[in-house]
Amino acid sequence: MSKLLIVADVEGSCSATPRGLQLAELMDLQPEVVAFVYADLKRLKLDAKSAASVKKQLMDQRRSAVTAEVEKFAGSNRRVKVQVVWAEAIHDWIIKRAGGDYAGVVKTRHKSESFGHTSTDWHLLRQCSAPVLLVSKRKWRKGGLILATVDLDAGSKTKQALNVDVVTTARHYAEMLETELLVLCVIDVPTLLNDLDLVDPRKYAKAKETELRPTLEKLAEQTGLPLSRFKVKRGPVAKTIVSEAADKKAQLVVMGTVGRRGVRAQVLGNTAEEVLGLLRADTLTLKP
């Protein structure tokens, strides 16, 4: 049985635990809840025995709190693996762990990144091989729409395959949650052409939509969805996705993302990261 890795957050503010347990049950996955604890014990200048005792006490307290949280949402009869890990850089542990037989990682979303600091969420978006579901504090509503976003202009076979994966995954979630699915295709007029008045944005978008029509029809056929489930809009990609998600009151946005590393990753965010900074709904990101 495939597993679902659920990252337990600070007690009382964690949305990932109930959401992850709900999904694990719906998707027949084995839930594994992991909690992290860490303290710089060297600063306390303890001897080895005292440091080990403090570490054990902190881990035991965390395990007790997480176990109670799991039983609150899953019940004591359901087998849920709970693990407490002593680690400061938790993204390294998650990324390594998720490289195994895991259907995904569920984590409460945190919006915090600066030039000198990359948050755990951003590390997972860029480097985690498993699908990453970042959840907000908003509860899923019955009938809440699921929005999938694809890049019809993707030239490589890898990105085209990612489009299929995104739509197929979103369809699975929509069927599982018994809700509506909308696939959004955004046509972005190149900023330089628009700023220099070299093209009429409406005419450009219309011509581009006609050009991409065969690609859209092929994607609909590959994923078994009617064309009525697809919507083409013109505008800046990230802002258009966020606007459509808000307008349709989407509870989950599914998209593909390409990981970046190094300085380039800190300076340039991809579309998924731009969307995440603005979106209030849950976000499920998939990699090629």
Secondary structure, DSSP 8 states (H G I E B T S, - for coil): --EEEEEE-STTS-SHHHHHHHHHHHTT-EEEEEEEE---GGGGT--HHHHHHHHHHHHHHHHHHHHHHHHHHH-TTS--EEEEEE-SSHHHHHHHHTTSSEEEEEEE-----BTTB--HHHHHHHH-SS-EEEE-SS---TT--EEEEE-TT--SHHHHHHHHHHHHHHHHHHHHTT--EEEEEEE---HHHHHTT-S-HHHHHHHHHHHHHHHHHHHHHHHT--GGGEEEEES-HHHHHHHHHHHTT-SEEEEE-----HHHHHH---HHHHHHHH--SEEEEE--
